[in-house]
Amino acid sequence: MNFYISDLHLGHYNVIKMCNRPFSSVEEMDETLINNWNAAVHDEDDVYILGDFS
């Protein structure tokens, strides 16, 4: 499967407030994003990052 993503904002505390994300800390947000990624993306998948990377 192909996945196309943009900036996940890992480690970006201010995005929680700016985008009204439902997390109390950046650690909670990062853990949730990584767990969701790992549940959806498999070794045979391709991921194209089309936005900010760093």
C-alpha positions as CSV (number, residue, x, y, z in Angstrom):
1,M,0.0,0.0,0.0
2,N,1.1,3.6,-0.6
3,F,0.8,6.2,2.1
4,Y,1.2,9.9,1.5
5,I,1.7,12.1,4.5
6,S,2.8,15.6,5.5
7,D,4.4,16.8,8.7
8,L,3.3,14.8,11.8
9,H,4.7,17.5,14.2
10,L,6.4,14.9,16.3
11,G,8.0,16.6,19.3
12,H,6.1,19.8,18.7
13,Y,4.4,20.9,21.8
14,N,2.7,24.0,20.4
15,V,0.9,22.1,17.7
16,I,-1.2,20.6,20.5
17,K,-2.7,24.0,21.3
18,M,-2.6,25.5,17.8
19,C,-4.4,22.5,16.2
20,N,-6.6,21.6,19.2
21,R,-5.1,18.1,19.4
22,P,-6.5,16.0,22.2
23,F,-3.3,15.4,24.1
24,S,-2.1,16.6,27.5
25,S,1.6,16.3,26.6
26,V,3.9,16.0,23.6
27,E,5.0,12.6,24.9
28,E,1.4,11.3,24.8
29,M,0.9,12.7,21.3
30,D,4.2,11.2,20.0
31,E,3.4,7.8,21.5
32,T,-0.1,7.8,20.0
33,L,1.1,8.9,16.6
34,I,3.9,6.3,16.6
35,N,1.5,3.5,17.7
36,N,-1.0,4.5,15.0
37,W,1.7,4.5,12.4
38,N,3.0,1.1,13.5
39,A,-0.5,-0.4,13.4
40,A,-1.1,0.9,9.8
41,V,2.2,0.8,8.0
42,H,3.9,-2.5,7.3
43,D,7.3,-3.5,5.9
44,E,6.0,-3.9,2.3
45,D,4.3,-0.5,2.3
46,D,5.7,2.7,0.8
47,V,5.5,6.0,2.6
48,Y,5.9,9.3,0.7
49,I,6.5,12.3,2.9
50,L,5.2,15.4,0.9
51,G,5.5,18.1,3.6
52,D,8.0,19.2,6.1
53,F,10.3,16.5,7.3
54,S,12.4,18.3,9.8
